[in-house]
Amino acid sequence: MVEYRLDATFQALADPTRRGMLANLALGEKSIGALAEPFSMSFAGAAKHVKVLEDAGLVARRKVGRSYMCALRPAPLAEADQWLRQWEKFWNVRLDKLEALIAAENAQEKL
């Protein structure tokens, strides 16, 4: 189940427009129309992006009168961050080993 959620999260984050919408929502709740404005896109186009974000669990949408208001749901981002951090540790260990090897090689060359 977590793998599916990660897939949906990363798929949603793959698009720069959706990443921009999430950044905008980090500032507070916005209507779909307000999310569309910075991208000069139609309401329908923005609604499709919001649907992808909603399906990934990154956005909650509610109807207020004639408008749909969207709010950021950060839990899937936290899961993605946790998954990415394991790889950060993996690469840090390997890069530390590489740095030690280079330093040892440089020290031998100076002798």
MARROFI-25395 format. One record per residue: residue number from 1; x, y, z of N, C-alpha, C, CB in turn. Coordinates in steps of 0.001 Angstrom, whole numbers. Glycine has a CB too. Example, Ala and Ser with C-alpha at 12.3 -4.5 7.8 and 13.67 -1.06 7.14 Angstrom:
2
resi, n_u, n_v, n_w, ca_u, ca_v, ca_w, c_u, c_v, c_w, cb_u, cb_v, cb_w
1, 13190, -5690, 7800, 12300, -4500, 7800, 13200, -3300, 7800, 11308, -4473, 9046 $
2, 12850, -2250, 7080, 13670, -1060, 7140, 12900, 30, 7870, 14084, -598, 5725 $
//
This chain:
111
resi, n_u, n_v, n_w, ca_u, ca_v, ca_w, c_u, c_v, c_w, cb_u, cb_v, cb_w
1, 817, -1192, 0, 0, 0, 0, 861, 1258, 0, -929, -3, 1197 $
2, 1933, 1254, 801, 2814, 2420, 849, 3459, 2645, -508, 3894, 2246, 1934 $
3, 3847, 1562, -1183, 4468, 1694, -2503, 3521, 2375, -3484, 4884, 317, -3042 $
4, 2233, 2017, -3446, 1264, 2659, -4337, 1164, 4145, -4029, -119, 1995, -4208 $
5, 1129, 4476, -2732, 1037, 5887, -2351, 2272, 6649, -2810, 864, 6026, -830 $
6, 3442, 6024, -2684, 4663, 6678, -3157, 4623, 6874, -4667, 5900, 5858, -2764 $
7, 4149, 5865, -5380, 4033, 5987, -6837, 3122, 7156, -7203, 3495, 4675, -7452 $
8, 1979, 7243, -6546, 1025, 8313, -6831, 1607, 9678, -6466, -287, 8077, -6069 $
9, 2326, 9733, -5352, 2944, 10994, -4934, 3984, 11445, -5938, 3580, 10851, -3551 $
10, 4885, 10560, -6306, 5942, 10945, -7244, 5377, 11237, -8636, 7000, 9839, -7330 $
11, 4336, 10530, -9037, 3697, 10828, -10323, 3112, 12239, -10286, 2587, 9782, -10649 $
12, 2449, 12576, -9199, 1873, 13916, -9079, 2960, 14985, -9052, 1012, 14013, -7818 $
13, 4069, 14708, -8371, 5158, 15676, -8257, 5990, 15795, -9528, 6051, 15299, -7110 $
14, 5803, 14880, -10458, 6598, 14884, -11692, 6293, 16079, -12585, 6358, 13606, -12464 $
15, 5156, 16690, -12401, 4756, 17808, -13256, 5069, 19140, -12578, 3256, 17720, -13594 $
16, 5773, 20046, -13266, 6127, 21331, -12643, 4920, 22201, -12291, 7033, 22102, -13564 $
17, 3845, 22089, -13048, 2637, 22858, -12729, 2059, 22394, -11400, 1581, 22718, -13852 $
18, 1996, 21088, -11207, 1454, 20565, -9948, 2364, 20909, -8770, 1266, 19043, -10038 $
19, 3679, 20874, -8995, 4594, 21285, -7913, 4364, 22752, -7560, 6077, 21060, -8327 $
20, 4133, 23578, -8573, 3841, 24986, -8328, 2539, 25172, -7573, 3786, 25744, -9634 $
21, 1540, 24379, -7920, 263, 24458, -7211, 435, 24078, -5742, -781, 23544, -7878 $
22, 1225, 23034, -5488, 1465, 22634, -4099, 2194, 23731, -3331, 2274, 21330, -4048 $
23, 3160, 24372, -3981, 3882, 25468, -3327, 2917, 26600, -2988, 5029, 25989, -4231 $
24, 1991, 26869, -3888, 978, 27896, -3660, 62, 27506, -2503, 153, 28130, -4934 $
25, -301, 26235, -2434, -1173, 25763, -1361, -457, 25735, -12, -1703, 24377, -1691 $
26, 859, 25674, -25, 1609, 25727, 1237, 1391, 27064, 1932, 3114, 25499, 985 $
27, 971, 28075, 1175, 695, 29398, 1736, -726, 29511, 2288, 918, 30464, 679 $
28, -1550, 28517, 1994, -2919, 28519, 2489, -3896, 28011, 1450, -3313, 29907, 2925 $
29, -5120, 27813, 1880, -6188, 27297, 1030, -6436, 28240, -147, -7481, 27103, 1844 $
30, -6669, 27670, -1326, -6906, 28460, -2548, -8013, 27809, -3354, -5609, 28584, -3406 $
31, -8681, 28609, -4152, -9670, 28072, -5092, -8931, 27526, -6308, -10713, 29169, -5515 $
32, -9622, 26697, -7065, -9012, 26160, -8290, -8683, 27298, -9244, -9954, 25135, -8979 $
33, -9544, 28281, -9331, -9285, 29444, -10181, -8017, 30175, -9765, -10468, 30401, -10141 $
34, -7817, 30337, -8469, -6603, 30999, -7972, -5364, 30162, -8265, -6713, 31263, -6460 $
35, -5502, 28855, -8213, -4369, 27979, -8543, -4024, 28046, -10027, -4682, 26531, -8149 $
36, -5021, 28303, -10864, -4809, 28370, -12310, -4104, 29657, -12728, -6137, 28254, -13037 $
37, -4355, 30757, -12013, -3864, 32082, -12421, -2379, 32165, -12744, -4159, 33049, -11355 $
38, -1475, 31719, -11873, -50, 31898, -12185, 408, 31142, -13438, 779, 31451, -11008 $
39, -386, 30185, -13873, -3, 29355, -15010, -752, 29731, -16282, -246, 27900, -14691 $
40, -1580, 30748, -16217, -2376, 31186, -17373, -3080, 30001, -18032, -1481, 31907, -18402 $
41, -3751, 29220, -17219, -4463, 28060, -17759, -5948, 28181, -17443, -3888, 26736, -17183 $
42, -6718, 27406, -18134, -8168, 27415, -17933, -8517, 26744, -16610, -8888, 26707, -19104 $
43, -9736, 26994, -16174, -10237, 26331, -14979, -10212, 24817, -15184, -11670, 26816, -14641 $
44, -10638, 24370, -16364, -10683, 22927, -16645, -9288, 22307, -16575, -11303, 22669, -18032 $
45, -8302, 23000, -17120, -6926, 22496, -17064, -6424, 22407, -15640, -5999, 23384, -17879 $
46, -6701, 23443, -14857, -6279, 23443, -13448, -6999, 22348, -12674, -6548, 24816, -12798 $
47, -8276, 22151, -12980, -9056, 21123, -12284, -8480, 19734, -12535, -10524, 21171, -12729 $
48, -7963, 19493, -13738, -7345, 18194, -14039, -6092, 17992, -13195, -6996, 18091, -15542 $
49, -5295, 19039, -13058, -4101, 18945, -12215, -4484, 18722, -10754, -3244, 20217, -12348 $
50, -5501, 19438, -10303, -5959, 19284, -8920, -6458, 17861, -8685, -7075, 20306, -8596 $
51, -7113, 17274, -9668, -7610, 15900, -9551, -6453, 14924, -9343, -8419, 15508, -10807 $
52, -5371, 15108, -10080, -4193, 14239, -9905, -3632, 14403, -8494, -3096, 14569, -10965 $
53, -3534, 15650, -8037, -3038, 15914, -6686, -3971, 15322, -5634, -2878, 17422, -6460 $
54, -5265, 15428, -5880, -6258, 14882, -4952, -6178, 13355, -4913, -7679, 15333, -5355 $
55, -6051, 12728, -6075, -5946, 11264, -6142, -4701, 10761, -5423, -5928, 10797, -7601 $
56, -3650, 11567, -5406, -2414, 11202, -4710, -2492, 11501, -3217, -1230, 11941, -5321 $
57, -3570, 12123, -2791, -3737, 12441, -1382, -3015, 13702, -952, -3265, 11306, -558 $
58, -2506, 14465, -1919, -1747, 15676, -1618, -2628, 16900, -1415, -768, 15948, -2721 $
59, -3876, 16817, -1873, -4794, 17954, -1804, -6162, 17458, -1353, -4893, 18681, -3180 $
60, -6786, 18249, -500, -8182, 18019, -134, -8997, 19128, -803, -8388, 18007, 1446 $
61, -10093, 18743, -1425, -10930, 19710, -2134, -12320, 19707, -1496, -11012, 19375, -3667 $
62, -12874, 20922, -1319, -14229, 21036, -776, -14970, 22133, -1527, -14202, 21335, 754 $
63, -16272, 21964, -1595, -17092, 22940, -2319, -17601, 24001, -1341, -18286, 22239, -3041 $
64, -17406, 25251, -1724, -17902, 26386, -950, -18699, 27252, -1918, -16722, 27201, -264 $
65, -20012, 27183, -1820, -20851, 27900, -2779, -20630, 27333, -4174, -20547, 29419, -2754 $
66, -20190, 28205, -5078, -19926, 27765, -6452, -18454, 27464, -6684, -20390, 28822, -7438 $
67, -17625, 27637, -5677, -16183, 27441, -5821, -15726, 26148, -5159, -15426, 28624, -5226 $
68, -14630, 25632, -5661, -13963, 24510, -5019, -12695, 25047, -4376, -13647, 23357, -6040 $
69, -12573, 24816, -3080, -11405, 25255, -2333, -10489, 24054, -2120, -11814, 25901, -972 $
70, -9193, 24308, -2260, -8200, 23251, -2132, -7257, 23574, -981, -7411, 23072, -3449 $
71, -6863, 22530, -263, -5926, 22672, 842, -4859, 21591, 725, -6657, 22586, 2211 $
72, -3661, 21926, 1117, -2542, 20980, 1097, -2731, 19921, 2168, -1201, 21712, 1301 $
73, -2456, 18679, 1809, -2416, 17562, 2757, -992, 17033, 2727, -3475, 16427, 2398 $
74, -168, 17369, 3712, 1266, 17081, 3634, 1695, 15653, 3965, 1970, 17985, 4533 $
75, 814, 14809, 4458, 1220, 13463, 4870, 1930, 12679, 3759, 8, 12689, 5333 $
76, 1431, 12653, 2522, 2150, 11920, 1477, 3552, 12490, 1204, 1336, 11934, 192 $
77, 3707, 13799, 1381, 5037, 14397, 1202, 5991, 13915, 2289, 4948, 15940, 1219 $
78, 5487, 13743, 3490, 6314, 13228, 4584, 6752, 11792, 4295, 5544, 13295, 5922 $
79, 5848, 10985, 3744, 6200, 9607, 3368, 7275, 9606, 2290, 4953, 8839, 2874 $
80, 7131, 10472, 1297, 8131, 10564, 226, 9469, 11026, 787, 7658, 11529, -883 $
81, 9440, 11988, 1689, 10667, 12484, 2313, 11362, 11368, 3086, 10357, 13668, 3249 $
82, 10601, 10589, 3827, 11174, 9475, 4583, 11822, 8461, 3643, 10093, 8791, 5439 $
83, 11172, 8162, 2532, 11714, 7217, 1563, 13010, 7759, 951, 10678, 6925, 459 $
84, 13014, 9054, 607, 14199, 9665, 11, 15362, 9729, 1000, 13868, 11065, -493 $
85, 15069, 9927, 2275, 16134, 10020, 3283, 16933, 8733, 3407, 15545, 10377, 4631 $
86, 16303, 7587, 3162, 17065, 6333, 3216, 18141, 6328, 2126, 16120, 5104, 3053 $
87, 17830, 6905, 982, 18806, 6958, -102, 19866, 8020, 165, 18107, 7235, -1433 $
88, 19482, 9071, 860, 20460, 10084, 1252, 21527, 9443, 2147, 19765, 11272, 1986 $
89, 21104, 8620, 3110, 22056, 7918, 3990, 22940, 6980, 3171, 21304, 7119, 5092 $
90, 22332, 6247, 2266, 23057, 5313, 1404, 24184, 6035, 665, 22095, 4644, 395 $
91, 23843, 7161, 25, 24844, 7879, -760, 25856, 8591, 118, 24174, 8876, -1672 $
92, 25459, 9088, 1261, 26418, 9741, 2154, 27492, 8776, 2621, 25702, 10334, 3357 $
93, 27114, 7552, 2952, 28091, 6540, 3373, 29070, 6258, 2235, 27378, 5230, 3811 $
94, 28562, 6093, 1040, 29439, 5794, -101, 30328, 6979, -463, 28605, 5390, -1313 $
95, 29784, 8173, -415, 30598, 9345, -720, 31659, 9599, 347, 29713, 10568, -866 $
96, 31346, 9290, 1604, 32355, 9396, 2664, 33494, 8416, 2419, 31723, 9140, 4045 $
97, 33165, 7198, 1995, 34195, 6206, 1678, 35042, 6671, 496, 33554, 4837, 1368 $
98, 34406, 7227, -524, 35139, 7735, -1682, 36062, 8869, -1272, 34170, 8208, -2772 $
99, 35573, 9766, -449, 36388, 10884, 24, 37614, 10381, 796, 35548, 11820, 913 $
100, 37415, 9355, 1626, 38537, 8780, 2379, 39554, 8140, 1444, 38031, 7742, 3389 $
101, 39096, 7449, 416, 40003, 6836, -553, 40810, 7895, -1306, 39213, 5972, -1545 $
102, 40160, 8959, -1711, 40848, 10043, -2431, 41866, 10715, -1523, 39832, 11086, -2958 $
103, 41483, 10937, -279, 42411, 11573, 673, 43619, 10682, 911, 41702, 11875, 2015 $
104, 43399, 9367, 1020, 44505, 8436, 1235, 45415, 8400, 1, 43967, 7018, 1555 $
105, 44817, 8423, -1178, 45597, 8421, -2418, 46424, 9707, -2547, 44663, 8264, -3640 $
106, 45823, 10838, -2232, 46537, 12117, -2264, 47680, 12141, -1264, 45578, 13268, -1981 $
107, 47470, 11554, -97, 48530, 11514, 935, 49693, 10658, 463, 47978, 10963, 2277 $
108, 49416, 9567, -252, 50482, 8696, -769, 51265, 9405, -1873, 49890, 7368, -1304 $
109, 50585, 10182, -2696, 51250, 10892, -3778, 52209, 11941, -3244, 50227, 11540, -4690 $
110, 51909, 12525, -2091, 52759, 13551, -1508, 54025, 12968, -898, 51995, 14321, -462 $
111, 54014, 11666, -628, 55199, 11018, -53, 56171, 10783, -1139, 54858, 9700, 656 $
//
